[in-house]
């Protein structure tokens, strides 16, 4: 299931002291729903990460290059942790606060989706 959205992130997203890179206004096709709940994970201050946006990575929530093999429209999101700590990263790939969970997985259309 793919959900389209238009969004603007000016200056990147800050989520409890963590931030992601800037994304310009764009029409973005969201990735395949990989799971119906976020993953809690420890991020390390100053470390760079590559979040899977396509939903096909076998190493969720991290990119494993599946988007290249499958030629998806999504590309991974690079981000750097500004502090060490636990965060919830999106695995439904429908969030509007990439890579962080914003609760979108609770929506009926995500919960009703069949995960292939």
Secondary structure, 3 states (H helix, E strand, C coil): CCCEEEEEECCCCEECCEEECCEEEEEEECCCCCCCCCEEEEECCCCEEEECCCCCCCCCCECCCHHHHHCCCCCCEEEECCCCEEEEECCCCCCCECCECCCHHHCHHHHCCCCC
